[in-house]
Amino acid sequence: MVKIFIIVISASLILLGCSQNPSEEIGYGLIEKGVYSNSYFNMSIDVPEAWVVHSQAMQKEMMEKGVSLFSGNDDNLKAILKESEKQTVNMFSFFKYEQGAPVPFNPSVISVAEMVVKMPGIKRGSDYLFHVKKFLGSGQLEYRFPSEIYSKSISGVSFDVMSAEIDAISITVHQDYYAVRMQDYMLTFVLSYSSESERKELNEIISKLEFSN
């Protein structure tokens, strides 16, 4: 089973400079009656039926594996990733299949929020994704970026979107990074897929995001 998807969490852990614990401010959100919601962002999204929802413990384990995979033997890069964990909150992780399922790839939608209040130059998603792209290029994995960053509206909120891809064993993994600045945080969603049909399925899931005033 291809396991390159574990990098999507650590890949969002980029910017340093704040010691406040963001999870105490925005919380992890709740899942009730098949709907994930977070009151800080006034956000909700339907949990895909029959998909696997990872617990906070599982997300933390995945993050640790992602840090190791991404940084390799670079201790400085590993230390940066570890430090930046203090400023991020793993909101949710939806996977189509259970870990270890006999499938070529396991499509996923993962959401992470990162505190950026002390980085005034990051005013919108494209500013943040500029650093994401630069950071992805610094690891041991060879990412490609097939298109320019573009904007996409979901539930009246304008996200900036960056596409990336990487070869893993006998498959090409595609990732779409959605990012928007909300108050003191950058709210991100990472869609990982290996085929056009999977991309359409993930886009259908993300299209059900709702933001209330």
N, C-alpha and C positions, 0 to 999 in steps of 0.2 A: 504493500500500500504506500502510495506517495505521501510523505509527511512534511512536504515543504510548506504546507499551510500554517505550521506553527510559528512561522516568522511574522505573520501579519500583526500579531500583538506587539512584539518587540520593535517592529519597524515603525510603530507610531510613537515610540518613546524617544523623543529627539532633543528636546530643549530643556536646559537647566536654569536654575536661578530662584527657586522658591522652596521653602521648607514646610509650608503649611500642608496639612493632610487634606487633600481634596475630597476624599471619600466621606469625611465627616461633614462636609458642606453640602455636597450634591447627592450623596447616597448612591447605592447601587441600583436602585429601582426595584420594582415588584412585578411578579407575574401572577395575575389573577384571571381565572376563566379564559385562559388562552391568549391573554393580552399582556405585553410588557409595557410598563409605564414608569416615567421618572418625573416627579413633580418639579424639580429644579428647572429642567428644560421644557416643562409642559409638553412632554413628548409621549407618544404611545405607538405601538406597532403590534400587529397580530403575530403571534408565534406560529410559524408554519406547521400545519397539521402533520403529525407523525415525525417531525424532525426532533433531533436531540438537542436539549438545552444544557449547556455545560454550567456546572456550579462554579462559585468563586474559587474554590479549591482547585478544580480542574483547570480553570483559566490561569491561575497562578502557576500551576505545573507546566502548562503549555508555554507560558511566558518564559519560564526558566530554561526550557528546552530551546526556545527561539533565540534567547540571548546567547546560548552556547553555540548554536548552529550559525548564527549571523556573525558573531565576533571571532569564532575560531580560536586561534592562539594569541589574538591581540588583547592583552590584558587591559590596556588603556581603554579600548572600545568597550570591553566587557564592563569595566568600572563605570563608564558613562551611562551605559544601559541600566545598570543596577541602581545608580543614583537617580536616574530619571523616573524610575518606578514610583518614587515618592510623590510625584506630581500627577500621576495618572490614575484613572479609575476604569476598570474593565466593566463596562456597562452590561453587555450580554454577548453570548456566543451561540449561534444557531448552526448546527451541522446536520446535513441531510441524513447521514448514517452514523451508527455507533463507531467508536474507535475500534480498529481492527476488522471492520467489515470487508468482505472480499470484493472490493470495487476498485477500479483503476484510480479514482480520485474522489475525494469527499468535499463537495461544494459547501461553502459556508458564508454566513453574514456575521461579522463581528463589529461591535461598537466599542470605542474607547473615547474617553474625554480627558483632555490634558489642560492643566492650568497654564495660561499664557499671560496673566495679568501684568507680569513684570517684563514683558517683551512688547513694548508699544509699537514696534515695527510690524508686528503681525496683526494686521487689521482685518483680514479676510482669509478665506480658505486657501486661495491661490498663494498667498504669502507663506502660509504654513506648508503647503505642498511643495513649494520651492525648496524648503529645508528637508522635507521628506525625501525628495528626489536626490538631493546632494548626499544625504545620509545613507540612503540605500546603496549609492555608488561607492561608499567607503568600506563596506563589508566584504566578506570573502565570496559572496554570491554575485553572479553577473546578471544584474537586472537590465532590461531594455525598456525604453519608453517610446511606444510606437506613435504617439500623437501628442499634440499640445493640450495643455490644461483647458478645459471648457466648463461652462456653467450649466446647471440643470436645476429646475425648480421642482420641489416636492412639497406638497401641501402648503404652497405659498412661500416656502423658504428657499432661497437661492443658494445652492451648494456649488462649490467648485470641485471638479472631478479630474483626477489624474489616472491614466491607465498605465499599467506596468506588466511585464511578462518576464518569465524566467524558465529556462529549461531544467527539468528534473527527471533524471533517469530516461524514460522513453516517452515523456509527456511534457507539453508546454503548459505551464500554469499561468493564468491571466488573473490580474487583480485590478479592481477599480476602487480608488480611494476617494471617498466623498468627504468634504470638510467644510464646516461653517463656523464662524466665530459667534458664540452666544455668551454674552456677559463676559465673565473672566475666563472662559474656557473655549477650547477648540473641540467641537463635537465632530467625531469622525466615524465613518462606516467603511469597512473594507469587505468587498465582495470578491471571493476567490472561486475560480471555475476553470474548467479545461475544455469546454466545448460551447458552441453557440446555443444549444438547447439549455445547458446549465446557466449560461448568461441570461437568457430570457426568463428562466425560472427565478433567478435571484433578483432581476429587475422587477418582476411582479411582486416579490416580497417587499422590496425596499419602497415600492410605489405606495404601499399601505401605511407608510409613516404618516402620523398626524401630529400637528402642533397646534395647541390652543393658546389663546391669549390669557 
